[in-house]
Amino acid sequence: MKLSKNSIEAKLVQIKTVDGLKLPGILYESSDSKKAAIFLHGNGSSSVFYHDNNRPELAKILNKTGISFLLFNNRGAHYIKKLNVEKYGKVSRKLFGMAYEKIKDCIKDIDGAIKFLQSLGYKEFYLIGESTGANKICVYHYYKPKNIILKYVLLGGGDDTGIYYDSLGRDKFFKLLKEAKNKIKKGDGEEIITELLPNEIFSYIGFYDIANPDGDYNIFPFLEAIKNIKLSKRPLFLYFKSINKPTLVIYGEKDEYAYGKVPKIVGILKKQKPEFEYKIISGANHSFSEHQNELATEISNWL
């Protein structure tokens, strides 16, 4: 398949997970390569099947350096998405997408992607995560530190917990967290939180996962560090600091989803892990719009 007149060849593929999902993806193959980079997208309406999300610039430059590139819609793609779940020969339909996602399930998605690439003969692997994808890399490493990934690239990792706390205010934030916890206990966690509509679409399950200060999602607690507000009981940046593999951290200078000024939050991360490589792309936003070639060059040179 060719995505456009100027695009490189891409294959449509399916990633199978251990819990019975089949997730669609795009594979840009570098000929005779045994190296592959796996891309983890962010949340919201994200899908790798749109031109601005399938990263053709990064695919081209990685392929030229002998690295194949796999992008796939993980279970958090789109706001709400029904997917088939195949277990023990039976198929059921369940709700997924950002509104229902639990970030720790990224482990199953990433392992599925690795297993798929191994079936094609790939031996060396890198993980590139953008936005929530960066958080997912930290979660993956924290729970599976002895994985076979060689290097990580974290793009625009965000403090969603802090952003919701700041935008909702302390009282409403903790009120919704308490409601969500109670709904989940009662078995009503899949209900949509009407108080967040129309700007945000979350089930109680999804909101509790993303906003819980002591949950797996709270990887980059910039608000807590900058304002000296104690929301979580555990040490700040615990998952990020657990990473012991070569890691490149990149932010856009004008990242609209960063809590605080980008140089400040990058400085905070440097104090946690000074051995990592850090880059700020001048003029770039959260999605690195109009800076994809520069981003691709930085990633490719580092890998």
C-alpha contacts under 8 A as a table, 3 or more apart, distances in Angstrom:
res1	aa1	res2	aa2	distance
1	M	9	E	6.06
1	M	10	A	5.51
1	M	11	K	6.05
1	M	12	L	7.62
2	K	5	K	7.31
2	K	7	S	6.29
2	K	8	I	6.52
2	K	9	E	5.30
2	K	10	A	6.21
3	L	7	S	5.79
3	L	8	I	7.56
3	L	9	E	7.65
3	L	10	A	7.49
4	S	7	S	5.08
7	S	56	P	6.82
8	I	28	Y	7.53
8	I	56	P	7.59
8	I	60	K	6.85
9	E	28	Y	6.42
9	E	29	E	7.78
10	A	26	I	6.25
10	A	27	L	5.52
10	A	28	Y	4.74
10	A	29	E	7.17
11	K	26	I	5.56
11	K	27	L	5.08
11	K	28	Y	6.55
12	L	24	P	7.22
12	L	25	G	5.81
12	L	26	I	4.85
12	L	27	L	6.50
13	V	24	P	5.86
13	V	25	G	5.04
13	V	26	I	5.91
13	V	27	L	6.81
14	Q	22	K	5.95
14	Q	23	L	5.41
14	Q	24	P	4.63
14	Q	25	G	5.87
15	I	21	L	7.85
15	I	22	K	5.43
15	I	23	L	4.87
15	I	24	P	6.26
15	I	25	G	7.06
15	I	72	F	7.69
15	I	109	D	7.86
15	I	112	G	5.90
15	I	113	A	5.78
15	I	116	F	6.36
16	K	20	G	6.77
16	K	21	L	5.68
16	K	22	K	4.63
16	K	23	L	6.40
16	K	109	D	7.97
16	K	112	G	5.53
16	K	113	A	7.60
16	K	116	F	7.55
17	T	20	G	5.50
17	T	21	L	5.26
17	T	22	K	6.60
17	T	23	L	7.96
17	T	108	K	5.81
17	T	109	D	5.90
17	T	111	D	7.42
17	T	112	G	4.79
18	V	21	L	7.49
18	V	108	K	6.33
18	V	112	G	7.03
19	D	85	V	7.47
19	D	86	E	7.76
19	D	87	K	7.14
19	D	108	K	7.50
20	G	84	N	7.96
20	G	85	V	4.95
20	G	86	E	4.56
20	G	87	K	5.53
21	L	83	L	7.31
21	L	84	N	6.47
21	L	85	V	5.15
21	L	86	E	6.56
22	K	84	N	7.53
22	K	85	V	7.79
23	L	72	F	6.78
23	L	73	N	5.99
23	L	74	N	6.32
23	L	75	R	7.37
24	P	72	F	5.68
24	P	73	N	5.81
25	G	48	V	7.38
25	G	70	L	7.09
25	G	71	L	5.50
25	G	72	F	3.69
25	G	73	N	6.04
26	I	48	V	7.68
26	I	54	N	7.96
26	I	70	L	5.88
26	I	71	L	5.27
26	I	72	F	6.08
27	L	68	S	7.37
27	L	69	F	5.80
27	L	70	L	4.52
27	L	71	L	6.45
28	Y	59	A	6.38
28	Y	63	N	7.41
28	Y	68	S	5.69
28	Y	69	F	5.06
28	Y	70	L	6.37
29	E	33	S	7.69
29	E	63	N	6.75
29	E	67	I	7.59
29	E	68	S	4.52
29	E	69	F	6.43
30	S	33	S	5.58
30	S	63	N	4.71
30	S	64	K	7.24
30	S	66	G	5.58
30	S	67	I	5.84
30	S	68	S	4.84
31	S	66	G	7.43
33	S	36	A	7.81
33	S	66	G	5.79
33	S	67	I	6.35
33	S	68	S	6.82
33	S	122	Y	7.37
34	K	67	I	7.60
34	K	121	G	6.63
34	K	122	Y	4.33
34	K	123	K	5.33
34	K	124	E	6.25
35	K	66	G	7.09
35	K	67	I	5.06
35	K	68	S	6.19
35	K	122	Y	5.86
35	K	123	K	6.16
35	K	124	E	4.62
35	K	125	F	5.92
36	A	67	I	5.21
36	A	68	S	4.49
36	A	69	F	5.61
36	A	70	L	7.16
36	A	117	L	7.74
36	A	122	Y	6.80
36	A	124	E	6.31
36	A	125	F	5.09
36	A	126	Y	6.40
37	A	67	I	6.74
37	A	68	S	6.22
37	A	69	F	4.95
37	A	70	L	6.21
37	A	125	F	5.72
37	A	126	Y	4.54
37	A	127	L	5.73
37	A	128	I	6.83
38	I	69	F	6.12
38	I	70	L	4.88
38	I	71	L	6.14
38	I	113	A	7.52
38	I	125	F	7.39
38	I	126	Y	6.16
38	I	127	L	4.99
38	I	128	I	5.98
39	F	69	F	7.49
39	F	70	L	6.11
39	F	71	L	4.96
39	F	72	F	7.25
39	F	127	L	6.22
39	F	128	I	4.81
39	F	129	G	5.78
39	F	130	E	7.80
39	F	133	G	7.91
40	L	71	L	6.92
40	L	72	F	7.36
40	L	74	N	7.53
40	L	127	L	7.57
40	L	128	I	6.16
40	L	129	G	4.56
40	L	130	E	6.26
40	L	133	G	4.70
40	L	134	A	7.63
40	L	136	K	7.90
41	H	46	S	6.74
41	H	47	S	7.48
41	H	48	V	7.48
41	H	73	N	7.54
41	H	74	N	7.73
41	H	77	A	7.96
41	H	129	G	6.28
41	H	130	E	5.46
41	H	131	S	7.10
41	H	132	T	6.94
41	H	133	G	5.20
42	G	46	S	6.19
42	G	77	A	7.84
42	G	129	G	7.78
42	G	130	E	5.74
42	G	131	S	4.98
42	G	132	T	4.46
42	G	133	G	5.21
43	N	46	S	5.66
43	N	76	G	6.09
43	N	77	A	6.23
43	N	78	H	7.18
43	N	79	Y	7.77
43	N	98	M	5.71
43	N	131	S	7.72
43	N	132	T	6.10
44	G	76	G	7.90
44	G	77	A	6.99
44	G	78	H	5.72
44	G	79	Y	5.32
44	G	97	G	7.99
44	G	98	M	5.72
45	S	77	A	6.42
45	S	78	H	4.04
45	S	79	Y	5.37
45	S	98	M	7.89
46	S	53	N	7.54
46	S	77	A	5.26
46	S	78	H	5.37
47	S	50	Y	6.50
47	S	53	N	6.62
47	S	72	F	7.97
47	S	73	N	5.80
47	S	77	A	5.65
47	S	78	H	6.51
48	V	51	H	7.77
48	V	53	N	4.95
48	V	54	N	4.74
48	V	71	L	6.47
48	V	72	F	6.24
48	V	73	N	6.11
49	F	53	N	6.76
49	F	54	N	6.05
50	Y	53	N	5.29
50	Y	54	N	6.04
51	H	54	N	5.42
51	H	55	R	7.23
51	H	56	P	7.76
52	D	55	R	6.54
54	N	71	L	7.09
55	R	58	L	5.41
55	R	59	A	6.22
55	R	292	Q	7.76
56	P	59	A	4.90
56	P	60	K	6.07
57	E	60	K	5.29
57	E	61	I	6.46
57	E	292	Q	6.38
57	E	293	N	5.87
57	E	296	A	6.41
58	L	61	I	5.41
58	L	62	L	6.01
58	L	292	Q	7.30
58	L	293	N	7.15
58	L	295	L	7.74
58	L	296	A	4.59
58	L	297	T	7.72
58	L	300	S	7.88
59	A	62	L	5.26
59	A	63	N	5.98
59	A	68	S	7.50
59	A	69	F	5.86
60	K	63	N	5.22
60	K	64	K	6.25
61	I	64	K	5.07
61	I	65	T	6.49
61	I	296	A	6.70
61	I	297	T	7.12
61	I	300	S	6.73
62	L	65	T	5.19
62	L	66	G	6.42
62	L	67	I	5.07
62	L	68	S	6.60
62	L	69	F	7.07
62	L	296	A	7.86
62	L	300	S	5.87
63	N	66	G	5.06
63	N	67	I	4.99
63	N	68	S	5.55
63	N	69	F	7.35
64	K	67	I	7.35
65	T	300	S	7.47
73	N	76	G	7.53
73	N	77	A	5.58
74	N	77	A	5.67
74	N	106	C	7.68
74	N	109	D	6.36
75	R	96	F	5.96
75	R	97	G	5.78
75	R	98	M	7.94
75	R	101	E	6.97
75	R	106	C	7.93
75	R	109	D	7.55
76	G	79	Y	7.63
76	G	96	F	6.40
76	G	97	G	4.08
76	G	98	M	4.62
76	G	99	A	7.92
76	G	100	Y	7.65
76	G	101	E	5.49
77	A	80	I	7.91
77	A	81	K	7.59
77	A	96	F	7.99
77	A	97	G	5.02
77	A	98	M	6.29
78	H	81	K	6.36
78	H	97	G	5.15
78	H	98	M	6.22
79	Y	97	G	4.99
79	Y	98	M	4.81
79	Y	99	A	5.60
79	Y	201	I	6.96
80	I	95	L	6.88
80	I	96	F	5.90
80	I	97	G	4.45
80	I	98	M	6.40
80	I	99	A	5.92
80	I	100	Y	7.47
81	K	95	L	5.88
81	K	96	F	5.12
81	K	97	G	5.11
82	K	93	R	6.23
82	K	94	K	5.45
82	K	95	L	4.62
82	K	96	F	5.86
82	K	97	G	7.88
83	L	93	R	5.58
83	L	94	K	5.67
83	L	95	L	6.55
83	L	96	F	6.83
84	N	91	V	6.26
84	N	92	S	5.64
84	N	93	R	4.69
84	N	94	K	6.60
85	V	91	V	5.47
85	V	92	S	5.20
85	V	93	R	6.01
85	V	94	K	6.91
86	E	89	G	6.38
86	E	90	K	5.54
86	E	91	V	4.40
86	E	92	S	6.57
87	K	90	K	5.38
87	K	91	V	6.49
95	L	100	Y	6.85
96	F	99	A	7.05
96	F	100	Y	5.25
96	F	101	E	6.12
97	G	100	Y	5.72
97	G	101	E	5.91
98	M	101	E	5.15
98	M	202	F	7.34
98	M	206	G	6.97
99	A	192	I	8.00
99	A	201	I	5.91
99	A	202	F	4.16
99	A	203	S	5.31
99	A	205	I	7.87
99	A	206	G	5.18
99	A	207	F	7.41
100	Y	190	E	7.16
100	Y	202	F	6.86
100	Y	203	S	5.85
100	Y	205	I	5.97
100	Y	206	G	4.46
101	E	105	D	7.76
101	E	205	I	7.63
101	E	206	G	5.41
101	E	209	D	7.75
102	K	105	D	5.80
102	K	106	C	7.91
102	K	205	I	7.66
102	K	206	G	6.37
102	K	209	D	5.85
102	K	210	I	7.85
103	I	106	C	5.68
103	I	136	K	6.63
103	I	139	V	7.75
103	I	209	D	7.19
103	I	210	I	7.86
103	I	216	D	6.81
103	I	217	Y	6.30
104	K	107	I	6.11
104	K	136	K	7.59
104	K	139	V	6.61
104	K	140	Y	7.52
104	K	216	D	6.73
105	D	108	K	5.56
105	D	109	D	6.88
106	C	109	D	4.96
106	C	110	I	6.01
106	C	136	K	6.32
106	C	140	Y	7.07
107	I	110	I	5.27
107	I	111	D	6.03
107	I	139	V	7.90
107	I	140	Y	5.55
108	K	111	D	5.22
108	K	112	G	6.03
109	D	112	G	5.05
109	D	113	A	6.32
110	I	113	A	5.07
110	I	114	I	6.27
111	D	114	I	5.06
111	D	115	K	6.09
112	G	115	K	5.16
112	G	116	F	6.14
113	A	116	F	5.12
113	A	117	L	6.29
114	I	117	L	5.19
114	I	118	Q	6.09
114	I	125	F	7.77
115	K	118	Q	5.01
115	K	119	S	6.27
116	F	119	S	5.20
116	F	120	L	6.83
117	L	120	L	5.15
117	L	121	G	6.64
117	L	122	Y	5.57
118	Q	121	G	5.01
118	Q	122	Y	4.91
118	Q	123	K	6.59
119	S	122	Y	7.40
122	Y	125	F	7.80
124	E	148	I	7.89
124	E	149	I	7.24
124	E	150	L	7.00
125	F	148	I	7.16
125	F	149	I	5.05
125	F	150	L	5.92
125	F	151	K	7.52
126	Y	149	I	5.47
126	Y	150	L	5.68
126	Y	151	K	5.07
126	Y	152	Y	5.94
126	Y	153	V	7.90
127	L	137	I	7.25
127	L	149	I	6.91
127	L	151	K	6.56
127	L	152	Y	4.95
127	L	153	V	6.21
128	I	133	G	7.54
128	I	134	A	7.36
128	I	137	I	7.95
128	I	152	Y	5.97
128	I	153	V	4.58
128	I	154	L	6.19
128	I	155	L	7.52
129	G	132	T	7.23
129	G	133	G	3.90
129	G	134	A	4.19
129	G	135	N	7.57
129	G	136	K	7.22
129	G	137	I	6.49
129	G	152	Y	7.96
129	G	153	V	6.24
129	G	154	L	5.28
129	G	155	L	5.95
130	E	133	G	4.56
130	E	134	A	5.15
130	E	154	L	6.30
130	E	155	L	4.50
130	E	156	G	6.02
130	E	157	G	6.79
131	S	134	A	5.42
131	S	135	N	7.00
131	S	154	L	7.94
131	S	155	L	6.03
131	S	156	G	4.96
131	S	157	G	4.65
131	S	158	G	6.08
131	S	286	H	7.76
132	T	135	N	4.99
132	T	136	K	6.20
132	T	157	G	6.33
132	T	158	G	7.01
133	G	136	K	4.89
133	G	137	I	6.39
133	G	154	L	7.70
133	G	155	L	7.92
133	G	157	G	7.56
134	A	137	I	5.25
134	A	138	C	6.71
134	A	153	V	7.56
134	A	154	L	4.69
134	A	155	L	5.97
134	A	156	G	7.04
134	A	157	G	5.06
135	N	138	C	5.28
135	N	139	V	6.35
135	N	157	G	5.95
135	N	158	G	7.52
135	N	217	Y	6.78
135	N	219	I	5.99
135	N	220	F	7.76
136	K	139	V	4.95
136	K	140	Y	5.97
137	I	140	Y	5.02
137	I	141	H	6.17
137	I	152	Y	7.47
137	I	154	L	7.65
138	C	141	H	5.25
138	C	142	Y	6.06
138	C	219	I	7.24
138	C	239	Y	5.66
138	C	240	F	5.63
138	C	243	I	7.07
139	V	142	Y	5.13
139	V	143	Y	6.35
139	V	216	D	6.70
139	V	217	Y	7.80
139	V	219	I	7.92
139	V	239	Y	6.49
140	Y	143	Y	5.54
140	Y	144	K	5.79
140	Y	145	P	7.62
141	H	144	K	4.92
141	H	145	P	4.65
141	H	146	K	7.83
141	H	147	N	7.38
141	H	239	Y	7.84
141	H	242	S	7.56
141	H	243	I	6.42
142	Y	145	P	5.72
142	Y	239	Y	5.62
142	Y	242	S	6.19
142	Y	243	I	7.18
144	K	147	N	5.73
145	P	243	I	7.61
149	I	152	Y	7.62
150	L	245	K	6.92
150	L	246	P	7.38
151	K	245	K	6.06
151	K	246	P	5.14
151	K	247	T	5.84
151	K	303	L	7.56
152	Y	245	K	7.29
152	Y	246	P	6.50
152	Y	247	T	4.73
152	Y	248	L	6.39
153	V	247	T	5.70
153	V	248	L	4.76
153	V	249	V	5.99
153	V	250	I	7.71
153	V	299	I	7.53
154	L	157	G	6.50
154	L	247	T	7.41
154	L	248	L	6.18
154	L	249	V	4.79
154	L	250	I	6.26
155	L	249	V	6.07
155	L	250	I	4.95
155	L	251	Y	5.95
156	G	249	V	7.81
156	G	250	I	6.25
156	G	251	Y	4.82
156	G	252	G	7.08
156	G	255	D	7.45
156	G	258	A	7.59
156	G	286	H	6.28
157	G	220	F	6.92
157	G	251	Y	7.98
158	G	219	I	7.97
158	G	220	F	6.03
158	G	257	Y	6.68
158	G	258	A	5.83
158	G	259	Y	7.41
159	D	162	G	5.31
159	D	163	I	6.18
159	D	218	N	6.76
159	D	219	I	7.17
159	D	220	F	5.07
159	D	221	P	5.44
159	D	222	F	6.11
159	D	223	L	7.35
159	D	258	A	6.99
159	D	259	Y	6.48
160	D	163	I	4.96
160	D	164	Y	6.13
160	D	210	I	6.81
160	D	211	A	6.89
160	D	218	N	7.32
161	T	164	Y	5.39
161	T	165	Y	6.22
161	T	210	I	6.31
161	T	211	A	4.49
161	T	212	N	6.81
161	T	213	P	6.39
161	T	217	Y	7.71
161	T	218	N	6.07
161	T	221	P	7.38
162	G	165	Y	5.01
162	G	166	D	6.04
162	G	211	A	7.93
162	G	221	P	6.46
162	G	222	F	7.09
162	G	223	L	5.29
162	G	224	E	7.25
162	G	259	Y	7.49
163	I	166	D	5.10
163	I	167	S	6.04
163	I	223	L	7.69
163	I	259	Y	6.73
164	Y	167	S	5.14
164	Y	168	L	5.75
164	Y	169	G	7.90
164	Y	173	F	7.08
164	Y	211	A	6.88
165	Y	168	L	5.48
165	Y	169	G	5.58
165	Y	170	R	6.01
165	Y	173	F	5.56
165	Y	211	A	7.90
166	D	169	G	5.41
166	D	170	R	7.36
168	L	171	D	7.87
168	L	172	K	5.76
168	L	173	F	5.53
169	G	172	K	5.71
169	G	173	F	5.88
170	R	173	F	5.16
170	R	174	F	6.24
171	D	174	F	5.57
171	D	175	K	6.04
172	K	175	K	4.88
172	K	176	L	6.06
173	F	176	L	5.43
173	F	177	L	6.32
174	F	177	L	4.89
174	F	178	K	6.08
175	K	178	K	5.24
175	K	179	E	6.23
176	L	179	E	4.97
176	L	180	A	5.97
177	L	180	A	5.07
177	L	181	K	6.19
177	L	207	F	7.76
177	L	208	Y	6.00
177	L	211	A	7.40
177	L	212	N	7.01
178	K	181	K	5.17
178	K	182	N	6.27
179	E	182	N	5.18
179	E	183	K	6.08
179	E	204	Y	7.90
180	A	183	K	5.09
180	A	184	I	6.13
180	A	189	G	6.95
180	A	204	Y	4.70
180	A	205	I	6.80
180	A	207	F	7.34
180	A	208	Y	5.94
181	K	184	I	5.25
181	K	185	K	6.30
181	K	204	Y	7.62
181	K	208	Y	6.93
182	N	185	K	5.10
182	N	186	K	6.29
183	K	186	K	5.14
183	K	187	G	6.30
183	K	188	D	4.94
183	K	189	G	5.15
183	K	204	Y	6.83
184	I	187	G	5.11
184	I	188	D	5.49
184	I	189	G	4.17
184	I	190	E	7.93
184	I	204	Y	6.91
184	I	205	I	6.52
185	K	188	D	7.50
185	K	189	G	7.69
186	K	189	G	7.63
188	D	191	E	5.95
188	D	204	Y	7.95
189	G	203	S	6.43
189	G	204	Y	4.87
189	G	205	I	4.98
190	E	203	S	5.19
190	E	204	Y	6.17
190	E	205	I	6.21
191	E	203	S	5.23
191	E	204	Y	6.23
192	I	201	I	6.98
192	I	202	F	5.60
192	I	203	S	4.12
192	I	204	Y	6.40
193	I	196	L	5.85
193	I	197	L	7.20
193	I	201	I	7.31
193	I	202	F	5.97
193	I	203	S	5.69
193	I	204	Y	6.21
194	T	197	L	5.26
196	L	199	N	6.52
196	L	200	E	5.24
196	L	201	I	6.65
196	L	202	F	7.51
197	L	200	E	5.30
197	L	201	I	6.15
198	P	201	I	7.09
202	F	205	I	7.73
202	F	206	G	5.64
202	F	207	F	5.58
203	S	206	G	5.15
203	S	207	F	6.13
204	Y	207	F	5.22
204	Y	208	Y	5.98
205	I	208	Y	5.39
205	I	209	D	6.29
206	G	209	D	5.20
206	G	210	I	6.31
207	F	210	I	5.24
207	F	211	A	5.81
207	F	212	N	7.97
208	Y	211	A	5.32
208	Y	212	N	5.42
209	D	212	N	5.81
209	D	215	G	6.30
209	D	216	D	7.34
209	D	217	Y	6.55
210	I	215	G	7.49
210	I	217	Y	5.41
210	I	218	N	7.27
211	A	215	G	7.66
211	A	217	Y	7.47
211	A	218	N	7.50
212	N	215	G	5.01
212	N	217	Y	7.59
212	N	218	N	7.29
213	P	218	N	5.86
213	P	231	L	5.80
213	P	232	S	4.81
213	P	233	K	7.99
214	D	218	N	6.89
214	D	232	S	5.17
214	D	233	K	6.54
214	D	234	R	6.89
215	G	218	N	6.01
216	D	219	I	7.01
218	N	221	P	6.17
219	I	237	F	5.80
219	I	238	L	7.34
219	I	239	Y	6.17
219	I	240	F	6.51
220	F	236	L	7.94
220	F	237	F	5.95
220	F	240	F	7.64
221	P	224	E	5.50
221	P	225	A	6.46
221	P	236	L	6.60
221	P	237	F	6.70
222	F	225	A	5.04
222	F	226	I	5.91
222	F	259	Y	6.25
222	F	260	G	7.49
222	F	265	I	6.63
222	F	268	I	7.97
223	L	226	I	5.18
223	L	227	K	5.72
223	L	228	N	7.52
223	L	229	I	7.18
223	L	259	Y	6.42
223	L	260	G	7.68
224	E	227	K	5.54
224	E	228	N	5.11
224	E	229	I	4.62
224	E	230	K	5.93
224	E	231	L	6.91
225	A	228	N	5.28
225	A	229	I	7.17
225	A	236	L	7.78
226	I	229	I	7.97
226	I	260	G	7.80
230	K	233	K	7.66
232	S	235	P	7.76
232	S	236	L	7.79
234	R	238	L	7.54
235	P	238	L	5.71
237	F	240	F	5.23
237	F	241	K	6.00
237	F	272	Q	7.55
238	L	241	K	5.32
238	L	242	S	6.34
239	Y	242	S	5.14
239	Y	243	I	7.14
240	F	243	I	5.84
241	K	244	N	7.95
241	K	272	Q	6.27
241	K	273	K	6.40
246	P	276	F	6.63
247	T	276	F	5.40
247	T	277	E	6.38
248	L	276	F	6.10
248	L	277	E	4.76
248	L	278	Y	5.95
248	L	279	K	7.81
248	L	299	I	7.94
248	L	302	W	7.61
249	V	276	F	7.32
249	V	277	E	6.13
249	V	278	Y	4.82
249	V	279	K	6.30
250	I	278	Y	5.90
250	I	279	K	4.77
250	I	280	I	5.74
250	I	281	I	7.38
251	Y	255	D	6.94
251	Y	262	V	7.14
251	Y	266	V	7.91
251	Y	279	K	6.56
251	Y	280	I	4.99
251	Y	281	I	6.37
251	Y	284	A	7.99
251	Y	286	H	7.34
252	G	255	D	5.12
252	G	262	V	7.58
252	G	280	I	5.61
252	G	281	I	4.88
252	G	282	S	6.49
252	G	283	G	6.73
252	G	284	A	4.33
252	G	285	N	5.00
252	G	286	H	5.85
252	G	287	S	7.88
252	G	288	F	6.20
253	E	262	V	5.91
253	E	263	P	7.65
253	E	280	I	5.80
253	E	281	I	5.66
253	E	282	S	5.12
253	E	283	G	5.43
253	E	284	A	5.44
253	E	285	N	6.52
254	K	262	V	7.27
254	K	282	S	7.73
254	K	283	G	5.88
254	K	284	A	5.52
254	K	285	N	4.63
254	K	286	H	7.03
255	D	258	A	5.55
255	D	262	V	7.08
255	D	284	A	6.85
255	D	285	N	4.27
255	D	286	H	4.18
255	D	287	S	7.83
256	E	285	N	6.30
256	E	286	H	5.89
257	Y	286	H	6.47
258	A	261	K	7.19
258	A	262	V	6.73
258	A	286	H	7.91
259	Y	265	I	7.74
260	G	264	K	6.88
260	G	265	I	6.59
261	K	264	K	5.36
261	K	265	I	6.45
262	V	265	I	5.24
262	V	266	V	6.06
262	V	280	I	7.92
263	P	266	V	5.17
263	P	267	G	6.03
263	P	280	I	7.73
264	K	267	G	4.99
264	K	268	I	6.32
265	I	268	I	4.94
265	I	269	L	6.37
266	V	269	L	5.08
266	V	270	K	6.18
266	V	278	Y	7.50
267	G	270	K	5.04
267	G	271	K	6.47
268	I	271	K	5.35
268	I	272	Q	6.76
269	L	272	Q	5.10
269	L	273	K	6.29
269	L	274	P	7.76
270	K	273	K	5.17
270	K	274	P	4.64
270	K	275	E	7.89
270	K	276	F	7.45
270	K	278	Y	7.75
271	K	274	P	5.73
273	K	276	F	5.91
274	P	277	E	7.93
281	I	284	A	5.75
281	I	291	H	7.99
281	I	294	E	7.92
281	I	295	L	7.56
284	A	287	S	7.60
284	A	288	F	4.89
284	A	289	S	6.49
284	A	290	E	7.45
284	A	291	H	6.20
285	N	288	F	4.99
285	N	289	S	6.36
286	H	289	S	7.77
288	F	291	H	5.20
288	F	292	Q	6.02
288	F	295	L	7.38
289	S	292	Q	6.39
290	E	293	N	7.97
291	H	294	E	5.39
291	H	295	L	6.17
292	Q	295	L	4.98
292	Q	296	A	5.93
293	N	296	A	5.03
293	N	297	T	6.13
294	E	297	T	5.17
294	E	298	E	6.31
295	L	298	E	5.20
295	L	299	I	6.28
296	A	299	I	5.23
296	A	300	S	5.97
297	T	300	S	5.16
297	T	301	N	5.93
298	E	301	N	5.40
298	E	302	W	6.20
299	I	302	W	5.25
299	I	303	L	6.14
300	S	303	L	5.21
